[in-house]
């Protein structure tokens, strides 16, 4: 699998990005150095690329289990993130799971484990309850548009997901709004 892994320069070229914007550059540095990061930036500023580049850099190409989970509040955002990952052509397999999609299709997709799982809180929590995949190698969790997941009422599922991931090394929370309070259950120490 490691032979197809792309460098950041190759990924950016595939996305037709000549250089990262200041927020993306800063996000990369902060995410790389810290266990907990809160990324606040308006919609349309490139937050997805800002958290996906360090996520990809954190993956081990030799690992065969899921290594990172990205949680999005809506099916549309989950699909959009998965599409950005696909467009990046990183060489890492990605699965997307969300309510309204066939659970049997999800299970078939898990036959070959992705490196990255993207999904909505309810569907990811459901797969964790069913023990659909091994969690010991999951080192990074991104809660994208985290405040929206709380508004929609996914707090219980997010607590369940966090409780199911014993070996997390990095947590990244993103939001487009500045009025943002990090709930205690996320367990961020000086993000």
PEKA-V470684 format. One line per field, one symbol per residue. ss: DSSP state (H for helix, E for strand, - for the rest). A space follows every 10 residues. Layout:
# PEKA-V470684
ss->???
This chain:
# PEKA-V470684
ss->-HHH---HHH HHHH------ -HHHHHHHHH HHH--EEEEE ------HHHH HHHHHHHH-- -------EEE EE--HHHHHH HHHHHHHH-- ---EEEE--- --HHHHHHHH -----EEEEE HHHHHHHHH- ---------E EEE--HHHHH HH--HHHHHH HHH------E EEEEE----- ---HHH---- -
